[in-house]
Amino acid sequence: MREWKEETGLDIQAGEKLAEVGFSHKGKNYTLLAFAVVLPEGPVQPALREHDQWSWVVPDEIPNMHIVDSDRTLFERLRTLGVV
């Protein structure tokens, strides 16, 4: 939630945990978690503090996007679980 606030200015609430995957980077092991997110009510217009653009996409668009391998693995796990 802190990262969302820092990067977008949005106050969100984390819902249920949806999935997790493990990965290694530079010899360290990490766990990447996906949670359902509750956005503030009303129009959502993030303040772009660390990125130069944002957009909502449908799940079928994600495989064609340039994302890091760990995010792609998490997306595939979500897809396998039927979440997306």
N, C-alpha and C positions, 0 to 999 in steps of 0.2 A: 504494500500500500504506500510505503514511503517513496518507492521508485516512481509509482504513478504520479504522486503529488509533485515530486521534484521535476519530472520530465514533462508533465502535462498540466499541472495546476489543478487536476481533478481530485476531489475527495471521493474515493471509492470504498466499497465494503467487499471483503472477501467472503465468498460463499463456500460451498462444499468443495473439497479436494476432488479433482476429476481424474488426475493421472500423475505419474512420475516416471522419469527415466534417469538412469545414471550415465555419466560420460566422464572422460578424462581429458584434461587440457594441461599441457606442459608438465606432465607427471603428477598432477593432482587430480583426485577423484571428486566429482561433484554430483549432486542430485538436483534435477530440474523439476519443479512442481507446476502443475496447472490447476488453477482454481476457477470456479465460476465467479464472475465479478458483477456486483450490483453498482450500476452507474447512478449518478445524481439524477433526480427527476428534471424534466424539461430538456430543452435542446442541449446537446453536448458539443461544445466547441473548445477543444483543448488549446492551451497556450503552448506553442512549440518552443520549448526552452532548450532542448538538446537535439532536436531533429528539425529538418527543414520541410517535412510534409507528413501527412497522415491520411489514412482513408479506411473506411470500412470495406471489407471484402467478404465474399462468400467462400465457404470452405473449398469449393472446386478451383478457386483461383490460387490457393496457397502453394500447391505443388510447382507452379510456374514462377513463383517469386524467388528472389535472391535472399535466402535466409541461411543462417549458420546451421551446420549439421545437427547440433544438439536440439535446436528448435524444430528442425524437420523431423527428427526422431520422435520428439514429443508430439508433434502433429499426427504422425503416423500412428502412435499409440492411441491418441484420442479417436482417430478414425477407426482403428481396430475395435476399440471399446464401444463404438457407436455413438460417441458424444458429438462428433461432427459428421 
